[in-house]
Amino acid sequence: MGMSKTKEHRTQQVIGVQFDIAWEDREMNYERVEALLDERCGEIKKGAMVCLPEMFSTGFSLKVNKTAEGDEVVTEKFMKRLARKYEVYMMGGLVERDPRPNGNRKGLNLCVVMNPEGEEVCRYTKIHPFSYGQETDFYNSGDEVVTFKWGELTVAPFVCYDVRFPEIFRHGAAKGAEVITVIANFPEKRIAHWVTLNQARAIENQAIVVAVNRVGDDPFLAYNGRSLVIDALGEIRADGGEDEGLVMWDIDLDVLDEYRGRFPALRDMREDFLGLDE
């Protein structure tokens, strides 16, 4: 008798782009992102999810007149072009003016996702602007946890300071998120918190966490990367270290499903404590 063939596992590739963001210089940042992806384009799989940091085209600037997309929406167009070029989902952070009548012309710190056809499939507004760093003086907060479908997986995106507020991640889990993304400009002096908080978000929500940070310096802070892919048990599976480059990992859907089925902690979640039982 011949040996039985082992069933091939279902996988989906995730890629974090960790780079030194040039301060308020869109064109230089577009060029750097594309160069980093081109260097390893042979390893990029169709349908992968490529994640860029928070405010990747400008850095974490409080000058909304510099960071906000104008009528030309050049950053969105750049992301759509790359999504089509590499046939991937492109996620990245950008800024738009708050269009609401009571928005006071402040900005919105967004995470936007394009599909491989170059169509927008998700738009999340950072729920927790960083008050300690005066972000709340210039950017309004979002009020909704959102998810989107990426292949067979459901993804909940978050931005930077959000990672300190586990309750909003729980809402993502309640909406079925198996993957959580955190795009950030998280400084070197608090990097130990970054690692531990992202591991905690993975463990408590039995989810894959893809956490993408920047390196280099802006006029105020130093950044040392540590972009991470963390599995549902909290184990770091890919670590970008402190240099520019891509962080790649294939999420094994069968391993994730098996773990969640064997240890079904999410079934014991008390949605009444989340205000979801009404």
Secondary structure, DSSP 8 states (H G I E B T S, - for coil): ----------EEEEEEEE-B--TT-HHHHHHHHHHHHHHTGGG--TT-EEE--TTTTT-S-S-HHHHB--TT-HHHHHHHHHHHHHTSEEEEEEEEE--STTSTT-EEEEEEEE-TTS-EEEEEE-SS--GGGTGGGTEE-------EEETTEEEEEEEGGGGG-HHHHHHHHHTT-SEEEEE----GGGHHHHHHHHHHHHHHHT-EEEEE--EEE-SS-EEE---EEE-TTS-EEEE-TTSSEEEEEEEEHHHHHHHHHHS-GGGG--GGGGT---
